[in-house]
Amino acid sequence: MESPTFSFRVTPKQIELDRLQQDLLRVSESELNWIAEGSIQIKCQSTQQVLATINDSVIYYLEQLACVLFTLECGHDKTFSVSGDYFNNSFQYTMNHDRTQVTMYDVIEKRIVFTAAYDDFRNSLLMFFRSALRKIKEIYPELRRNIAFQKYEKIFDSKNWNYR
């Protein structure tokens, strides 16, 4: 079993493009999903081997990952995440029968990305949410005052994930 880590990158060119095309202070919740187009990397914590790279809007895929975690926390054994185009970055997440392990499966490449202890996966995602929000606010300081982004912050705040 591997413990996954998550990180993301948005290029300076994309950041500049986002600023030119959007009024970041006033973008809506749906428009937020198309800001910060970049890549999320999932790595094995011990070896730093890249297990998967997700090329999508970072904010959109953060929401996808939050839905994955919420669904698993609510007791479901299977869930999925997918890119906004519904064709790429399609992953299935499955809990084992005693709910101690989660497996991430790449539906397109038909391969297991990782199997991890559920608590490691959960903690890694919560740390990623926290660090990603901090970094997004550094990259796009205008979003600190954006009402739609403030709603996202509440969703990703680890204090709101005490379901167990």
HELIX and SHEET records of a PDB file:
HELIX    1   1 PRO A   12  GLN A   21  1                                  10    
HELIX    2   2 GLU A   29  LEU A   32  1                                   4    
HELIX    3   3 VAL A   58  GLU A   73  1                                  16    
HELIX    4   4 TYR A  118  ILE A  139  1                                  22    
HELIX    5   5 PRO A  141  ARG A  145  5                                   5    
HELIX    6   6 ILE A  147  PHE A  156  1                                  10    
HELIX    7   7 SER A  158  ASN A  160  5                                   3    
SHEET    1   A 3 PRO A   4  ARG A   9  0                                        
SHEET    2   A 3 GLU A  37  CYS A  44 -1                                        
SHEET    3   A 3 VAL A  50  SER A  57 -1                                        
SHEET    1   B 4 LYS A  78  SER A  81  0                                        
SHEET    2   B 4 PHE A  91  MET A  95 -1                                        
SHEET    3   B 4 GLN A 101  ASP A 106 -1                                        
SHEET    4   B 4 ARG A 111  ALA A 117 -1                                        
END                                                                             
